[in-house]
Amino acid sequence: SYTDKGEKPQRGRFIHFHSITFWVGNAKQAASYYCNKMGFEELAYRGLETGSREVVSHVIKQDKIVFVFSSALNPGNEEMGEHLVKHGDGVKDVAFEVEDCDFIVQKAKERGAVVVKEPWVEQDKFGKVKFAVIQTYGDTTHTLIEKLNYKGLFLPGYHPPLFKDPLLSKLPSTKLSFVDHVVGNQPDLQMVPVADWY
């Protein structure tokens, strides 16, 4: 709780989980599996057809849950390749929608957090979004996302899916609604330091 970590900051607020990004060997297949077996639907896409030449991402959604499955488009993508060798298909990033991204990053740095990527802004015809990336435990990151009047489908650079499976509407609902927590498994005797970091 905030009382364990000192006074609650006067600015900056975590609104909710925004999305969870998985780095996988085959993003299209992983997204399809979650849609067919767990009741998700295609939401957005970024890949060669949208101008992304290095990484393809399939975004799926069920109620307030958003998963992003990303894969390298080129065999020379060392960062994603090494992550897959070390972890297999798995979560790379847990993103939060926030208010006042700059202030949250400043406070995180003051408290010892490693900022992987300082705040930056991306935009498209639907508006602007500010991002920042903070290192957490292991190879996992948190992306902070501040929507600056953004009205798009997902985030800048993403487009509607190229294909919507017509059979998904025939499947029963799994009635998943929202992400209320995320678990990060830790080695023996490492849970307390990670919990203290938060």
C-alpha positions as CSV (number, residue, x, y, z in Angstrom):
1,S,0.0,0.0,0.0
2,Y,1.0,3.6,-0.3
3,T,1.4,4.0,3.5
4,D,4.2,1.3,3.4
5,K,6.1,3.2,0.7
6,G,5.7,6.8,2.1
7,E,3.3,9.5,1.2
8,K,1.1,9.2,-1.8
9,P,2.4,11.4,-4.6
10,Q,0.4,14.6,-5.3
11,R,0.3,14.0,-9.0
12,G,0.4,11.0,-11.4
13,R,-2.2,8.2,-11.2
14,F,-2.4,4.7,-12.5
15,I,-5.8,4.3,-14.1
16,H,-5.9,0.6,-15.0
17,F,-4.1,-2.2,-16.8
18,H,-3.8,-1.1,-20.4
19,S,-2.4,-4.3,-22.1
20,I,-0.2,-7.3,-21.6
21,T,2.4,-7.9,-24.4
22,F,3.7,-11.5,-25.1
23,W,6.8,-12.1,-27.1
24,V,6.1,-15.3,-29.0
25,G,7.5,-17.3,-31.9
26,N,4.3,-16.9,-34.0
27,A,2.1,-14.0,-33.1
28,K,-0.7,-14.8,-35.6
29,Q,-1.0,-18.4,-34.3
30,A,-0.9,-17.3,-30.6
31,A,-3.6,-14.7,-31.1
32,S,-5.7,-17.2,-33.0
33,Y,-5.4,-19.7,-30.2
34,Y,-6.6,-17.2,-27.6
35,C,-9.5,-16.2,-29.8
36,N,-10.6,-19.7,-30.6
37,K,-10.1,-21.2,-27.1
38,M,-10.5,-18.4,-24.7
39,G,-13.1,-16.1,-26.2
40,F,-11.0,-13.2,-27.4
41,E,-11.6,-11.2,-30.6
42,E,-9.2,-9.5,-33.0
43,L,-8.8,-5.8,-32.2
44,A,-5.8,-4.4,-34.1
45,Y,-2.8,-5.2,-36.1
46,R,0.7,-3.9,-36.9
47,G,3.0,-5.5,-39.4
48,L,4.5,-5.2,-42.9
49,E,1.2,-4.1,-44.4
50,T,1.1,-1.1,-41.9
51,G,4.7,-0.1,-42.2
52,S,6.3,-2.1,-39.3
53,R,9.2,-3.9,-40.9
54,E,10.8,-5.4,-37.8
55,V,8.0,-6.7,-35.6
56,V,4.4,-8.0,-36.2
57,S,1.8,-7.5,-33.5
58,H,-1.7,-9.0,-33.3
59,V,-3.9,-7.3,-30.6
60,I,-6.9,-9.2,-29.2
61,K,-9.5,-8.2,-26.7
62,Q,-12.2,-9.6,-24.4
63,D,-14.2,-6.9,-22.5
64,K,-11.5,-4.9,-20.8
65,I,-8.6,-7.4,-21.3
66,V,-6.2,-6.6,-24.0
67,F,-3.3,-8.9,-25.1
68,V,-0.7,-8.1,-27.7
69,F,1.2,-10.9,-29.3
70,S,4.4,-9.8,-31.0
71,S,7.0,-11.7,-33.1
72,A,10.1,-10.7,-35.0
73,L,9.8,-10.5,-38.7
74,N,13.5,-10.9,-39.3
75,P,15.7,-13.8,-38.1
76,G,18.4,-11.2,-37.0
77,N,16.2,-9.7,-34.2
78,E,18.6,-10.6,-31.4
79,E,16.6,-9.0,-28.5
80,M,13.4,-11.0,-29.2
81,G,15.4,-14.1,-30.2
82,E,17.4,-14.2,-27.0
83,H,14.2,-13.6,-25.0
84,L,12.5,-16.6,-26.6
85,V,15.5,-18.8,-26.1
86,K,15.6,-17.9,-22.4
87,H,11.9,-17.8,-21.6
88,G,10.0,-19.4,-24.5
89,D,6.7,-17.7,-25.4
90,G,5.8,-15.4,-22.5
91,V,5.0,-12.0,-21.1
92,K,7.5,-9.2,-21.9
93,D,5.6,-6.2,-20.8
94,V,2.7,-5.2,-18.6
95,A,1.4,-1.8,-19.6
96,F,-0.6,0.6,-17.5
97,E,-2.7,3.6,-18.6
98,V,-1.6,6.5,-16.5
99,E,-2.2,10.2,-15.9
100,D,1.0,12.5,-15.9
101,C,3.5,10.0,-17.3
102,D,6.4,12.5,-16.9
103,F,5.8,12.9,-13.2
104,I,5.5,9.1,-12.6
105,V,8.8,8.5,-14.4
106,Q,10.5,11.3,-12.4
107,K,9.2,9.8,-9.1
108,A,10.2,6.3,-10.2
109,K,13.8,7.5,-11.0
110,E,14.0,9.2,-7.6
111,R,13.0,5.9,-5.9
112,G,15.7,4.0,-7.8
113,A,13.8,2.6,-10.8
114,V,15.7,1.9,-14.1
115,V,14.1,3.8,-17.0
116,V,14.6,1.7,-20.1
117,K,13.1,4.4,-22.4
118,E,12.4,8.0,-21.3
119,P,9.0,9.5,-22.2
120,W,8.3,10.0,-25.9
121,V,5.2,10.8,-27.9
122,E,3.7,8.9,-30.9
123,Q,0.8,10.1,-33.0
124,D,-1.4,9.3,-35.9
125,K,-4.6,10.8,-37.3
126,F,-6.4,9.8,-34.2
127,G,-4.3,11.8,-31.8
128,K,-1.2,11.5,-29.5
129,V,0.0,9.0,-26.9
130,K,2.9,9.5,-24.5
131,F,4.9,6.4,-23.5
132,A,7.7,5.5,-21.1
133,V,9.2,2.1,-20.3
134,I,10.5,1.1,-16.8
135,Q,12.5,-2.1,-16.0
136,T,10.9,-4.4,-13.4
137,Y,12.1,-7.9,-12.3
138,G,14.1,-10.0,-14.7
139,D,13.5,-9.2,-18.3
140,T,10.0,-7.9,-17.7
141,T,9.1,-4.2,-18.3
142,H,6.2,-1.9,-17.5
143,T,5.1,0.6,-20.2
144,L,3.4,3.7,-19.0
145,I,0.8,4.9,-21.5
146,E,-0.8,8.4,-21.3
147,K,-3.4,9.0,-23.9
148,L,-3.4,12.7,-24.9
149,N,-7.0,12.8,-26.3
150,Y,-6.3,9.7,-28.4
151,K,-9.4,8.3,-30.1
152,G,-7.9,5.5,-32.1
153,L,-8.6,1.8,-32.1
154,F,-5.6,0.8,-29.9
155,L,-2.4,2.9,-30.2
156,P,-0.7,4.9,-32.9
157,G,0.6,2.7,-35.7
158,Y,-2.0,0.0,-35.3
159,H,-4.8,-0.6,-37.8
160,P,-7.9,-2.7,-37.9
161,P,-7.2,-6.4,-38.2
162,L,-6.6,-7.7,-41.7
163,F,-8.9,-10.7,-41.1
164,K,-11.7,-11.4,-38.6
165,D,-12.5,-15.0,-38.1
166,P,-16.3,-15.4,-38.9
167,L,-16.5,-18.5,-36.7
168,L,-15.6,-16.7,-33.4
169,S,-19.2,-15.4,-33.1
170,K,-20.4,-19.0,-33.0
171,L,-18.3,-19.9,-30.0
172,P,-19.6,-19.7,-26.4
173,S,-18.5,-16.7,-24.3
174,T,-15.9,-17.3,-21.6
175,K,-17.1,-14.3,-19.7
176,L,-13.6,-12.9,-18.8
177,S,-14.0,-9.3,-17.9
178,F,-10.8,-7.6,-16.7
179,V,-7.3,-8.1,-15.3
180,D,-7.3,-7.6,-11.6
181,H,-3.7,-8.7,-10.9
182,V,-0.6,-10.1,-12.6
183,V,1.8,-12.7,-11.1
184,G,5.5,-12.8,-11.8
185,N,7.1,-16.0,-10.7
186,Q,10.4,-15.6,-8.9
187,P,13.3,-17.9,-7.9
188,D,13.6,-19.1,-4.3
189,L,14.1,-16.3,-1.8
190,Q,13.6,-13.6,-4.5
191,M,10.0,-12.7,-4.0
192,V,10.4,-10.3,-1.1
193,P,13.0,-8.0,-2.9
194,V,10.7,-7.9,-6.0
195,A,7.6,-7.1,-3.8
196,D,9.6,-4.4,-2.0
197,W,10.5,-2.9,-5.4
198,Y,6.9,-2.2,-6.0
